[in-house]
Amino acid sequence: MATILYRLGRWAFVRRRLVTLLWVAVLALAGVLAAKAPAAPDDGFSMPGTEAQKAFDLMNERFPGGHADGASARLVFVAPSGQKITAGPNQQAVEKTVAELAHGEQVTAAVDPFKMPGAVSKDGSTAYATVSYSAKAGEVSKGATDALQQAAQHGRDAGLKVEIGGNALMAKPDAGGSSEAIGMALSAVVLVITFGSLVAAGLPLLTAVIGVGLGMSLITAFGSVLGLSSTTGTLAMMLGLAVGIDYALFIVSRYRAELAEGRTQQEAAGRAIGTAGSAVVFAGLTVVIALAGLSVVGIPMLAKMGMAAAGTVVIAVLVALTLVPALLGFIGRRALPRKTRKAQAEGDGAARPVGAKENGGSRWARFIVRRPLAVLLLGVVGLGVLAAPALDLRLGLPGDEAKPTSTTQRRAYDLLSEGFGPGFNGPLTVLVDVKGTADPKAAAAEVAKSVSAVPGVVTVTPPMFNKAGDTALLNAVPATGPAESATKDLVHTIRGQAAGLKASTGATVLVSGTTAMNIDVSQKLSDAMLPYLAVVVGLAVLLLLVVFRSVLVPLKAAVGFLLSVAAALGAVVAVFQWGWLADLIGVEQTGPVMSMMPIFMIGVVFGLAMDYEVFLVTRIREAFVHGEEPGEAIVTGFRHNARVVTAAAFIMIAVFAGFIGMSEPMIKMMGLGLAAAVAFDAFVVRMTIVPAVLALLGRRAWWLPSWLDRLIPDVDVEGSKLHTAAPEPAPAKEPVTV
């Protein structure tokens, strides 16, 4: 592989104008296709195989038009202290506010709370009105949301406390924003410090933007065909930007090293693609495996996000292998710092190998090699302590209760909990399929009676039948909040009675609703954790076996990754579930960890962790293959690559940490979790535990059974064949610029 990529790098360097024009043409074509493509479809979150989804599908079938997925708002009205909401002036203010909304833009219904059973609290202090919209959540027009907020203000002007719950005010998430801008700015600073050259620092940023632009344009262009929504590309943009910068960073760094060793620009570009480019290919493959593996989980939206992001990573690899060497042809020796170029021009540094002198990376490696056991124990114990909170991990899908208290949605949630009880915000929808029963109404009544008798159920609404009379719905309000474990137990208890009710009444009972769906999502994700880990880690270990031609190095890489992810999950639990340092990052409400967080973190971080493993350890193996002793090979590898791996990690952390400042708690959680995981994996696992393990193993680290050595292909990632082969001459038609 190294030889093929070496030739590709030299060709792209020489044919730089052609290669650059081809990429510009492809980007322009993708942009035109994206501009002409139909609007992206709605996400349509679904959980195939769960009882809640089965009930939801049956509900849509049996109640056509009665359960549209349009947005809704819930206006909560609270009377002044000591007064009743039913008092004359207060009731008139509520009715006037609701009437004001009834004929508003996109409004299909506005229900007066005094004409709806159960919409006024028992103490008479609180009432709520439901407003339904024809548009979906995130697509309600600005005029409609302005009218909603204006009506609420009119209620406040009348002396009432009015807050707005529901999803009508939910904004559609943007694919880009301030978080990406912050990440780009911090990445630029890190690159300038690393390279000491504005030209060299700008190249990775430019190629990353081109790769992400192409990836996002293709997602938009083929969104309607492949069912990719606008939010599908969020993960693709985040990862495409991060890996795009990192891959270019490693290739430019190797190019600079080859130049500093006295090689011509074309030869340096070829060798950079042949060595660092080989590592990019396999690092990219590990990321693709981790992202494509999200399909194992069984959540269509998550699978689409993974595949879209995997496609963007493939584009980032192709950009790194072709466009980066082409652009290196334009900048030539300007990739080096000005001092180095001046020294070479004066003959003082023409053949001074980069990394020949001691630096921070080599000194750190020597420190570890001298005392590997102590360093290993300290690293493992430290990560173990950080991972301890993960033992108390509780999964859920936080709703309005997790929003900041500064939002009207959170205040509406709290007011409803105070007025109607904590379970009112998470009612259970019980679907009763009485098709084929002798007495449908009696069967539904029996189900309602049985559900109301379950401990933990506060109220049950009378059965509401569809027009055909073969399906009934009833709402059961729990005594506990939607995110509490007691509510989860209640759902399982009601479902446990389904078999007995089927036998006695002939009716099929299914429990659904947002709360039940969240419980099912959490359970399905928990059940998918081990299979997902087995598939992703297993495939990646096989891939690394081919890369390193070693049995122990891939296993060590996988175990180290599990340590870093466990520690990152521990940090997430400590902050978002226990409340440690929560005020520091603006977390106003603790609660369960987002259900998708563990699998999402595993998928994203595993690929990125293997990036560092491949880039760092291939350089160590390269030194070992070329005759250095195991301990000295570790030092050599760190001398050359520790600085660039550190820079890559800081860039990743900068990109992810930008999301911590967002107001949405789930985005904060993702930002903190991913940033922590990258920090732990890069600096504790790859830069500390990995060299310690390699030092303890010595030559045994590179052991491979002879029978296995004959079976697996020799891909030559470290480019050993390039050191024995004579460099190819540069074509005479393309003079190399200096």
TIFITOR-645441 format. One record per residue: x, y, z of N, C-alpha, C in turn. Coordinates in pm, whole numbers, plus 50000, padded with zeros to 5 digits. Atoms other than C-alpha are relative to their C-alpha. Last residue first. Layout:
// residues N
XYZXYZXYZ;...
***
This chain:
// residues 738
499294998749873510505262549543499425011750076;499834986449951508385250849254500694999950134;500414998549860508935216849102500285014150046;498954995449910509085216348725499455002250140;500534992649885506315196048562501135004250093;500994990050040507145184848212499535008650116;499344987850046510375167448315499025011249968;500254997650143508545141648520500565013549957;501134991150023510245137248860499805001849851;499664986650048512505106948890498745008349976;500314998650141511335078049107500345014249954;501084990650031513105074149439499795001249849;499454987150043515185042649474498865009449965;500164996950141513485014949669500605013749968;499095008450079514825002650002499935003249852;498624997449957513395030150222501004991849919;499574987150055510085030250036501455002950034;499575002050138509674993250103500475013049936;498645005650001509624999950478500524998149858;499244995850117506645023050436501424994649995;498854991949957505255019750790500915003949885;500444986749958501885008850653501185008950037;498844990949993503464979950464499605014350036;500414987250059500174962850370501085010650010;499014990249955501524927750421499695013349933;499224993050103498474905450385500985009950062;500424986050016497364882150667500895007149898;501384998050042497674844550627499665014649970;500165004150139501434838650633498605003149946;499174991250081501914859050949499864996749852;500814988250022499024839951105500745010049912;501135003850087500874807151059499105011949969;499555001750139504084822951191498864996449907;499775014250033502384835151508500344998549852;501075004850086502784872951550500294985549964;500055014450028504854889651821498784996749914;500135001650144505324927251791499954985349960;501114991650048504704935052159499734997649852;501235008150001506904905252248498805008149952;500175006050132509914926152146498724991749989;498775001050078509534947252459499734994449862;500045011750089506334938852647501294998449921;500035012349920506974962352939500054987649911;498705001349933508044990952709500054987250083;499015004150101505024985552484501384998150063;500255014150034502714986452788501024995049899;499655008149883504285018852915499804985249971;498545002149994504235034152566500434991750120;499495007450117500475027052540501524998450004;500155014449978499585037952897500594992149884;499445004649872501015073052864499934984950015;498714993749973500505090452529500674994950127;499045001050112497805067352394501385005650035;499855013450060495875060852717501114999949896;499765010349898496315091452937500264986449936;498914996549910496815119752687500284989450107;498784995150063494865108552380501145001350101;499425010050089492245086252540501345004749943;499545011949928491505107852841500724990449907;498904996149910491365140152639500564987850073;498804997650082489305124352360501195003650088;499545012850052486825110052611501255001649915;499345007449893486575142952799500564986849948;498754993149969485835162552480500784992550108;499045002450108483275136652369501345006750028;499645014150010481445135952701501054997349894;499145003849888481545173552757500474985649987;498734992850007480245181852409500954996050110;499205005450110477605154652409501365006749995;499585013349960476325165252751500894993549894;498954998349899476195201852653500594986450036;498824996150079474245191652342501185002550093;499515011950068471805172852565501235003049915;499265009349912471485202552800500574987849929;500725012749995470575227452520500784989950084;501024999649895472095261552606499284986750015;501354999050054475345256552412498974999350113;500594986949975478635264052589498605001649946;500334999149858479585227452609499325013250031;501415003149978479345224852229499605001150147;500824988750042482645243052174498524997750025;500244991449884484295215852380499165012249964;501075005449915483835191752089499675009250117;501245001350078485805211751833498854995650088;500514986650028488455222652085498674999449925;500584995049875488895187052212499395013849978;501245007549974489415174551858499295005550124;500964995550101491945202251789498664993050021;500494986849959493745195352117498965005349901;500925001849887493955158652022499435013350046;501245005950052495445166651682498974998350111;500724989350071498015189851842498664994849948;500494990749898499025162552088499195011349935;501155006849939499285137651802499395008950108;501114999150093501495162751616498764992850052;500434986150015503825168151909498775001049911;500714995849878504035131351996499445014149985;501454998850012504805121451634499275005050125;500554995550128508535124351563498525003750008;499244988350044510135122751908499395005949872;500504988349928507355099752026500745012649957;501364997550042508175074051759499415012450067;499964994450135511875077351827498615003449950;499514986249989511375072452201500015006749863;501064992249935509245041452143500415014750007;501034997850102511795028051895498845008150057;499574988650079514515033152159498995003249890;500074987949920512655010352398500385012349922;501384996349966511994983552135499905013150079;500485008049888515564983751995498615004950044;499814994549866515975000651659499494990450106;498865005049924516404980551340500205005550138;498734995550058514254996251069501194997450090;499755007950121511254975351174501335003849937;499635013649960511474990751523500344991449878;498654999649944511535026551389500474986050039;499094996550109508515019751167501455000250049;499705012450072506785002251456500975002649885;499175008349912507065033751665500394987149929;498674993850002505815054851374500964992350091;499365003250128502925030651322501405006149994;499355013149993502225033151697500624996149867;498895000549905501545070551700500764986849991;498974990250032499465074751387501214998950092;499355003050128497535042251428501145009849974;499275012649990496765046551797500784997249873;498774997449925495845083151755500854987550012;499174990650078493365074651481501335002250071;499165008250087492175044551682500845008549906;498945005949917490975068651948500944991549915;498994989749977489045088551685501174994650082;499304996950124487215057751563501105010150020;499195011550038486425046251914500785002849872;498684999649937485375081152016500854988149960;499184988750043482505084451770501434998950054;499844999450145480895050451804500955010849954;499195011450044481515046252176500285000949851;498624997449960480235081252250500934988849955;499514989150083477055075452052501475002850030;499725005850132476575041952222500545010649905;498945010149997476965057552568500354994349863;498664995049972475035089852490501064988950002;499115002550114471975075452317501465003150032;499925014350034469995072152638501014997049891;500705002550125470725107652756500244985749952;499164997450116472065105753110499224996349874;499385011450069469425106753381500835004549880;500965010450037468865138353584500714988749929;499395013150017470515170153706498904989849969;500835011049950468955204153645500714986849974;500914995549894470705237753605499174988750060;501005010749991473775226653409499095003350118;501384995650023475585259453330498974989049998;500295000650144479145247453283498535002949970;498884994650077480475257953625499705000249851;500164985650013477125252653794501065006149910;501084997150095477315215353722499845015149979;499564989350090480725211853889498935004049899;498674994749970479445179354043500405010149893;499964985549983475695176253983501355005850036;499724996949859475295138954042500075014950026;500895008149917473565130953712500185003250148;501404998550041474925157453474499024991950086;500454986350025478365163453624498495000749981;499664991349888479355130553791499445014149982;500895003249887477485109753532500255009650116;501354995650037479255127353243499024997550114;500044985349991482655123453412498615005449968;499964996449858482035086353470499945015150019;501365002049950481035082753106499915003350148;500804988950052484395098253013498544998850044;499664988049924486225073953243499185012049954;500575001749866484405044053091500275012450085;501454997850012485225057052741499334998750137;500244985750022488935060452830498515003149989;499684992349880489145025752983499665014849983;501075002649904487335009452691500235007650130;501184992550040489775026152452498864998250099;499774986049966492755012552643498825008849964;500174999049855491324977452619500205014550046;501425001249967490914980952242499755001650150;500694988250050494444994052183498534999750039;499684989149908495964966952404499285012849960;500755002849877494174940652199500235011150103;501434997050018495454956651877499174997550125;500204985650018499064957252012498525003449973;500184993049874498974921552147499715014949983;501205004649931498404901951827499725008950121;499765003349860500884920151602498674995850062;499465013650005501154926351231500434995650139;498815001149915500594963451303500684986449994;499164988050003498164972051021501324997750074;499384998850132496724937250963500985011749997;499125011750012496084931751333500735000249867;498714996249940494734967151344500984988450000;499364990350088491994956851100501375004050054;499535007350118491164925551300500745009549904;498855008049956490994946351619500574992249882;498854991049991488724971351440501264992650044;499544996650135486324943951333501245008950004;499495012150067486084929951687500545003149862;498665002849948485804964351849500604987849931;499094989150033482904974151625501434996950046;499844998450145481004941251627501095010249969;499395012150056481534932351994500285001749851;498595000549963480884967852114500704988249935;499324989350075477644969251918501495000150030;499835003950140476524935352048500745010549918;499005010650014477324946652406500154995149856;498654995649966475484979952388501064989249975;499165000150120472374968652200501475003050031;499885013750052470464958552514500964999249882;499235007849903471154992252675500234985949950;498604995650011470005010152360500884992550098;499455005450124466814989852353501465003849982;499815014449986466104996752718500644994049875;498895002549907466675034052685500294985250012;498764995950067464455035952376501214996950088;499665010450098461735015852549501305003249927;499585011849923461725039352850500434988949904;498674997249945461625069752621500544988050078;499055000650112458715054552428501425002550049;499765014250030456855047952754501004998449886;499285005949886457265084452858500344985449973;498614995449997456325097952515500804993550112;499834986449952453175077052488501475003550007;499194991350084452755039552462500035013950061;499714987449932451395010152661500945008249913;498674994950029449734981852468500195013550068;499664987549930446734960952575501455003649970;498544998549998445224934452346500335013750057;499424987550051441604927052431501524999750010;499755001550143440154891952466500645012249938;500874991350080438644901352801500154998049849;501324997849939439914875353051499055008149912;500705012549972442854860252860498585002450049;500285006550128443994892852707499184987450022;501134992850057443684909853047499604994149864;501195003649923445934883153199498755006849945;500345014050032448524887352921498734995750073;500615001150132448464925252948499564985749969;501405004149985449044926153325499344997349866;500045013649945452824926453286498594994850017;499775009450110452514956653059499954985650047;501204999750085450954975853346500154990249883;501095006449926453774964953579498734999549916;499805014650006456504973053325498874992650072;500235004150139455125008353283500134984949987;501444999650022454955012553661499654995449858;500565012149940458565001353703498494999349977;499575011250083459645028353457499424986950054;500864999550118457595053753650500354988849903;501315005349961459315043253972499035000049882;499985014650016462705048453804498664993850037;499715007649877462005085653768499874985149977;498615004850000462335103853432500344991450122;499685008650113458595107753365501414994250001;499604993150121457805121153714500444990549890;498624995450004455985100653977500325006149864;499774991649882452325095354068501395006249998;499235005949890451605082653717500125009750118;499044990349945448775096353499500734993650117;499755002949859447045069553291501085009550050;498764994249946445535080652961500094996850149;500194993749869442935059352783501365004750050;498834993949938442575049352421499625005250137;500254989649900440095025552265501325005150056;498804996049926440165004951948499645011250097;499185011849972437474985051762501285003150077;500355006349874434675010751769500824987850034;500345014050028435085018951402499604992550127;501285000750069434895056151480499574985649976;499954994850136437675053651740498654998249933;500015009250113436915048452107500175007349867;500474992450115437915069552407500124991249876;499585004450134438185049552730499385008649890;500925009950059437565070353047500474996149860;501124994150072440675088053180499084989149946;500145006250131442835071053442498785006149932;501304999350067444075089053751500064992849866;500814989949933446865086154007498605000549942;500834993150099448575053753901499075009650074;499184990250072451415044154138499245007249891;499364990249911449795012054264500925009449921;498555002349986447814995753980500595010650093;499725006849873444034997754046501494997550022;500194990449891443515024153774500324993950136;498884990450000445035000153520499885009750117;498785007049960442604971853609501195009650009;500115003349858439564994653598501274993450050;499874987449926440615009253262499954997550150;498594995950008441164974153123500225012750080;499275009149912437734962953246501495003550002;500274995749862436144993553087500764991350100;499244987849976437834985352756499805005050142;498595003649996436514949652768500865012350031;499765006649871433024961352860501474996350015;500084990049895433014985752569500274994150138;498874990649999434294960052321499975009950115;500564987549947431724932852413501155010250012;501475001049997432334900452219499365013250044;500535003749868435924908552127498475000449997;500325014349989437054907351763499464995750134;500505005750124438804941151762499774985050017;501135008749967439184952552122499404993849874;500495005550126442684967452080498914989850030;500745012449980443204987752396499414995749866;500825003450116445885014652373499374986350023;500305014350004447205028352701499044997549884;501115002650091448845062452671499804985049989;499865012150079450985069452976498764998349913;501095009849997451105104853110500294988149909;499635012150072454495122153153498924989450002;499184996750116454015158253254500414987849919;500874994050101451115148753484500775003349873;500245009350110453395125053676499165005949888;498825002050086454825152953892499754990849882;499205011549958451425163554031501124997349902;500675012650032448635185653890500774987650047;501454999450001449405220654014499304986749985;500524994749874453025217954123498474999450005;499675009649894454015195053836499445004550134;500905011450015452155217153588500254989550108;501334995649957453985247953720498984988649989;500034999149854457355230453695498615004050051;499905013649945456805220053334499875000350152;501315006150020455645255053240499974985950058;500894994149900458805269253398498584994449988;499675005849870460935244953195499065005650108;500395014150001459195254252870500274993550136;501435000949966459415291552951499534985650002;500885002450115463205289052956498554999050046;500224987450070465325305453229499044998449882;501174993449940464925274453444499715013549935;499684989749899467325257053205498735006550053;499684986950057465935226353025500345009950111;498554998250006466175192053186500405013649943;499484998949863462535191253300501515002250003;499984986149956461505199352942500565001650141;500924991150071462515164652831500125014150051;500494988249928465375141952928499105008649913;500054989450101465625108952737499415012450065;501334994750026466735083052989500095010149887;500274995250134469705062953110498575004949988;501445001750028470935058953466499705006649866;500574994550123474685053553522498514996749988;501334995049961475545045853885499275005949879;500735011349942478515023953788498585003950040;500765006550107479605052953563499254987850051;501394995250004480585071753882499154993249893;500855005349892483645048553914498565005449996;501105007950055485125057453572499014995550106;500884991150077487285085753707498784992649947;500654991149904488705062253971499025009349928;500985007949925489405035753707499245008650100;501185001350084491065061553482498914992050071;500604986850016493455070453764498744999549915;500724996849876494055033953852499315013649988;501175008849992494935025653490499175003350125;500964996650104497245055653450498724991950011;500564986849970499015051153785498935003849898;500915001449886499465013853726499335013450033;501175007950042500935019453380498984999150113;500834991450086503245047353498498734992849959;500604989849914504555025753784499075009149919;501005006449913505094996153552499305010450087;501295003050065506785016453277498934994550093;500845004849891509545032753486498614996349948;499185003149882512495039853252499184994350115;499235012350025510395037052935500824996050121;500895011549987507945062853074500774987049983;500485000749862510605089453137499134987650020;498895005749921512235081752802499594998650147;499905014450029508865087152630501124993650081;501135006649933508355120852802500084984849979;499715000049856511845132052697498894993150079;498995010349973511165120752339500364999650148;500545013550023507925140152320501004989250035;500885003749890509315171752480499454985949986;501094990449983512185173452237499094995150112;501005002849896515575157152195498925010850000;499664995449865517405162551870498854997150096;498725005749961517115142051553500405004450139;500135009849892513405149751534501314993950041;500914995249897513635166651199499864989150105;501275007049982516665154151014499175006150111;500155002249856519295180450935498654993450026;500205014449977520135176650571499914997050148;500455007150119519935211750434499704985450026;500975010149959520065228250772499514991749885;499835004449862523035251850772499044988850038;499215012349992523395255850393500194994850139;498624996449968522315292350384500894987850015;499494992050111519095283050203501465003850021;499715009150111518535255250455500575007749881;498835008149964518875279650747500374990649886;498814991550009516525304350580501264992150029;499734997450142513915277750518501265008449983;499485012350059514175266050879500345002149854;498635002249951513835301351015500624987849936;499084991150072510805308050791501454997950044;499864986949936508955277750928501065008449927;499044999549890508435249850673500005013850064;500595008049892505275246650463500924999850122;500644990849907506715275150257499244992650111;499254999249874508955248750109499425010150098;498605004050000506405240449839500655000650136;499324992649893503165260249878501474996050013;500094985450016501675250749541500815007450106;499254996150119502855214649538499975014949976;498594999349960501645211049895500895003849882;499804986749942498215219649756501425001750053;500104990250110498385188849533500245014150052;498714999250071499705167749822499965009749883;498944994949913496625178150029501355000149929;499994985450001494155173749742501125005650086;499854994050133494995137449677500115015250003;499095007650086495455115749987500265006849866;498655000449943493975140150241501004993349906;499434986650005490955147650024501444999950049;499674997650141490295110449977500625013949981;498845008250034490485104950354500445002749857;498844994049934488135134250425501284992349969;499624988350079485685120650166501245006650060;499385005350123485675087150345500465011549911;498645004149963485035105950672500734994249879;499204987749990482035123350512501444996850039;499734995050134480625089750407500855012550000;498995009050057481015076350760500365004549858;498704995949946479145106950891501124991449944;499684987050058476215099650659501365004950048;499605002250139476295062850756500365013149932;498725007150007476305070651128500484998349857;498964990649956473545096751108501374993749987;499814990250108471435072650903501085010150036;499315006850110471935044751158500285009649885;498605001349959471025068251444500814993349890;499404986850002467795078351270501494999350034;499774994950135466915042151190500705013549996;500734987350002467415029751549500275006549864;501405001850036468344992751537499165012650007;500844996149887471624994151729498524998449970;500305011849918473514974351464498995003250109;501165006750058473305003851223499584987950082;501184994749932475665022551456498714993949944;500485009649901478334999251316498805004950078;500915009050071478655022151015499414989850097;501214992650035480115048151250498984991149928;500714996049878482635025351422498685007049967;500545012149937483655008551095499165003850122;501135004450081484035042350924499354987750060;501104990649974486245055151206498754995749925;500505002849865488405023851188498855009350035;500795012350002488665027650810499454996750139;501324997050053489775063850846499114987749997;500694992549895492635053151070498595003549955;500465009549900493545026850814499325006950118;500945009650057493665051450526499454990750107;501284993350017495285079050733498954990349947;500634999449868498065055350843498635006849993;500435013749969498795047950479499324999650136;501225002850075498835085350410499484986050024;501114994249924501355090650692498674997649929;499915004249859503695066250515498825005450081;499725014349987503135066750137500024995250144;501235007350031501435100950142500224984950017;501004996249899504405116750323498694992549976;499745007649878506855097050106498985003350110;500255014350024505325110649787500184991750125;501455001950010505165146249918499664985349979;500554998449865508795144950031498494997850000;499705012349927509835130949693499425000650141;500835010750057508075159449516500224986950074;501404997949965509575185649747499114988749949;500654990350087513085171949718498535001150039;500615005550120514525153850018499365011149917;499254997350121516935170250261499404994749872;498955010150013515795156250594500745001149868;498914996349911513905188650656501134989849996;499284988650057511765181550351501235003450084;499245005150115510865147050483500795011249933;498895008049949509885161550822500874994949885;498994990949944507805188750658501214992350050;499404993150115505965162850451501115009450046;499035009350056505365142050764500725006149880;498915001849905503745171850938501064990749944;499154988150011501685179950629501194998950094;499285000650127500415144150624500925012049982;498985010549996499575143350994500794999449869;498954996549904497795177050989501124989649999;499104990950070495835168050677501185004050088;499345007750106494415138150858500975008849921;498995009149946493695158451173500764992649890;498844992349952491935187251001501124990650044;499414993450116489645164150806501225008150038;499065009450064489155142351113500635006349878;498945004349910487685171351316501014990949929;499114988849970485705188551041501204995350083;499284996750123484215156250911500995011250021;498905009350020483385145651265500825003449876;499135000149883481275175951355501234991349975;499244987549998479845180451006501014999950114;499094999850113478835143950973500865012650000;498845008149964477365143651324501035000149888;499354993749885475055172451234501264992550040;498644995550028474355158750884500715006350118;499125011650018471355138150986501455004449985;499265002449876469715169951120500934987949989;499024989249979468725181250769500834997650126;500564987249962467065147850704501105010350019;499114993049907468475118550509499425013750031;500694997749873465815096150354500855006650105;499525009349898468105082350085499325001950135;499895013650056466355098149787500354989950108;501355005250028465135129549966500044985849948;500805001549879468545136050123498654993849974;500625013250005470555129449806499124997350123;500395003650137471525165549736499224986849995;501164992050040471515176150104499474995649863;501095004049910473815147750210498725007549963;500505012950046475955154349902498864995050088;500734997750125476275191149992499424986949947;501304994249967477185182250352499175002649874;500825009949930479975159150236498615005250030;500415010250097481345183749980499074989750066;500934993750094481385212350230499484990049898;501294998949931482945189650494498965006249907;500565013449978485755179850256498635000450065;500405005350131486345215550137499354986250016;501214992950039486335228450497499494994949865;501095005149916488835201750599498685006549962;500415013150053491065210150301498854994150083;500604998750132491165246950397499484986649948;501314993749984491755240850767499285001049867;500975009549943494525215850696498615005950018;500315010950093496225240950457499044989750060;501224997750075495975271450681499594988449911;501165001049910498495259350937498705001649923;500195014149964501125252450671498784998250089;500365007350122500705287350526499714985550032;501414997350030500635304050867499544992249878;500154994750136503895287250964498525002049972;499184988050007505135278451313499955006549864;499204999250122503745243751251500935012249997;499365012750035502405234251595500975001649883;498995003149899501685269451722500784987649962;498944990050013499925278651398501124997350100;499225003050120497975246051403501155009949981;499185011849974496835250851765500904997049880;498954996249904495645286451694500944988250025;499034991650071493775275151382501145004050092;499185008950082492095247051576501085008049926;499035006549911490925272151838500924990749921;499084989849951489295293251566501084993950090;499094996250108487775263251390501035010150049;499085011150025486295249651713501015003349893;499065000449887484815283451804501044989149978;499114988450016483275286451457501045000450111;499035003250104481895250951482500995011549981;499125010649949480265259151817501064996349898;498884994449925478945292451686500954989350049;500294990149898476805276351423501245004350072;498804993149957476455248051179499695010050107;498865008950022473895221451104501305006650044;499174996250114471185242451266501164990349987;498564998849977468615226651492500755003549873;499345010550077464945234751417501505001550016;499354995350122463635256351697500654988349929;498735006650028461185242551950500565004749867;498914990150000458545268452032501354993949968;500254989950104455675245551930501135010249990;498894999250096457135216552128499815010549892;500215006450130455025217552444501175002349907;499345012950016455175242252731499724994349862;500345007850120454365279352747500824987149996;498815005950061454215299253073499564990649887;500245007950121451585323053213501344995149944;498705005750035451405337953563499764990649883;499795014449985448225358253570501474996549974;499695003849863447805395653640500244985350022;501265000649924445985406253323500234995350143;500444986249976449305417253171498725000550082;499174994849890450485381353217499585014350035;500445006449877447585369053006500775005050119;501294993649968448445394552738499424993950127;499704987249936452035382152751498715007450037;499575002949863450855346752679500295012850076;501215003649926448965359652375500344997050146;500744987649977452125377052251498734997350081;499344992849891454175345252297499275013150033;500125008049878451725325252089500615007450120;501384998649953451415352551826499794992450130;500124986449946455205353851793498605002350057;499365000149868455265315951758499955013850064;500815007949907452685317451478500625000050139;501224992849970454395346051295499144992850102;499674989649902457755328651323498765008150038;499534987250054456305298651148500285010050111;501034990049975456075264451316500555013749959;500384993750126458605241551148498875010150017;498824994750066460565229251451499685007349871;499094993649905457685207551562501275004249927;499305009049909455445200051267500915007850093;498585002250030453055224851111500624990750104;499935008550119449255221751139501454996849964;499574993350122449295234951494500054990149884;499445009150101447485224851814500295007649871;500104993950132446945247252119500704990849900;499215006550104446235230852455499745006649866;500705000450128445045251952748500934993949897;499175000050120446185247253107499114998949876;500725005750114444715255853444500945000149880;499285001650127446185263053788499074994149894;499014989450021444935276154122500595000049859;500554988750074441665256754149500995011049969;500054988549910442935233754424499535012749930;500975002349893441975203354217499895012050094;499505007649885443845216453912498964999150110;499884990849886441905227653604500424991750121;499054989650038442365208953274500165010750107;498655002249947440815177053408501005010649968;499885006549869437715178153189501464998150041;499315012750015437955203052898500164993650138;500915008850073435505232152868500624986149979;501225001149921437165253553135498934991649930;499835009349887440585246752978498724998050082;500254992649877439475262652646500104990550120;501035005549911440975241952366499935008150129;499584994149872442825259652083498904996850100;500935000649887442605240251756500635006750121;501135008650038444125239851406498984999050113;500695006149886446525269251452498814991949949;499665014349989448805275551149499294993050117;499285006450111448365313751189500414985750036;498664995650037445905323551460500594991949886;500034997350144442155317851473501375004849950;500815009850073442075300851814500045001949849;499185009550075444975320851957499194991249905;499074992350084443015351552070500824990749910;500764995650117440255328852197500895007649902;500195011850086442795311952428499255003949873;498705003950054443935345552572499854988349904;499634990150101440355357952612501334996349933;500845002350118439335325952790500345009849888;499595012550064442275328653030499224997949871;498684997650060441595365453106500494987549927;500214992050121437895358153160501335002649928;500535008850103438785330153401499795007549869;498945009350040440995353653601499524990949887;499014993150084438395381653609501104990649948;500504992950118435615358153728501065006749914;500614987249963437475335053966499695008049875;501404999850044438145300953811499275012750042;499974997250143441925305753835498585000949945;500325011550082441415308254208500055004049852;501174999250087443115334454425499804986949924;501224998849922445435332954728498745000749916;500015006949870448565339854525498705002850076;499194993449896447775352454175499824992850134;500624988049942446205326453943500935006450102;500045000949854448375302553746499465013250054;500454987749934447875297153370499944997550151;500315002749860449815270753174499695013450068;499924987749921449705273852797499554996950141;500855000949880450425240252634500225012650083;499544991649890451715241952280499044998350116;501024995749904451425216452004500655008650107;499494994549875453305207251689498845003950091;499774985749997451745185151425500485004750137;498744996949932452225147751432500325014849995;498994994550090448635139951362501235004050078;498754999149923446755118551610501115004649906;500284996049862443115120751502501255001850082;500224985649988443775121251130499795004850142;499464991750110443325083851103499635014650018;500534986449977442645068551447500525009249891;501385000849954442975030951380499365013750025;500835007850092446115032251166498525000650039;500124992550124447835060551353499094992949900;500784988149971447125042951683499785008249873;501405004449999448395009851545499065011850025;500375003250138451705026451458498534995949990;500084987350074451935042651804499574997549855;501244993349961451115009751977499815012849921;501095008250052453854991551784498655006550030;500104997150143456245020151859498874992149935;500484986350016455555017952234499845003549852;501454999849980455864980152227499445013949978;500404996949863459344981952075498485000450010;499805011249909460544963851762499635002850144;500575012950041461044994351546500304989250103;499275010549930461915026051740499404986549964;500745012449976460885056151534500924989950066;499375009149904461925092451498499134987750024;500915011049973460395107651187500604989750093;499275011149940463425128551088499114987950025;500004999349855461385150450853500714987750056;501175005249928462375149550491500125002150149;499685012149924464945172650329498774995350076;499794998049857463535197650082500244986750069;501214997149922463925188949715500325001050148;500635011749938467385190849558498745004050074;501185004050077468225220049327499244988450064;500894988450015470645237449564498694996249930;500614997149870472185204349671499005011549989;500975010749971472765193949309499285002750132;501134998050091474425227649236498914989750027;500734988249955476645224549545498785002749914;500775004049882477615188849452499185011850053;501105008550045478625201149107499124995750116;500984991450066480685229549257498794991949954;500674992049896482455205949498498925008849939;500875009249925483215181349216499225007650107;501135003450087484545209648996499014990850072;500864988250007486725223349278498764997049916;500704998849871488075188449343499065012050001;500965011049989488865183448974499215000950131;501164996750083490465217848950498934989250008;500744989349932492765209849243498745003749923;500655005649882493805176649090499155010550071;501085008950043494505192248750499234994650120;501054991750058496495220848897498804991649958;500754992949898498455197749127498885008649943;501214995950071499515173648857499085008250091;499624995150132503045171348998498785005549925;499124988549982502005168749364500345006349864;500844988749961499065146249277500835012650018;500824996050115501405122749089499155012250033;499124993350097503975122149370499185005049880;499584987249945501255114549626500885007849906;501144991050005499695087349413500375013950051;500144995850140503105071249361498845009749984;498824991950031503705070249736499915005549857;500324986649952500135057649787501175009649974;501084994650083500875027649568499685014350041;499454997050133504225021349737498955006349910;499154988149991502785024350089500535004049863;500824987950000500005000050000500865012650000;
***
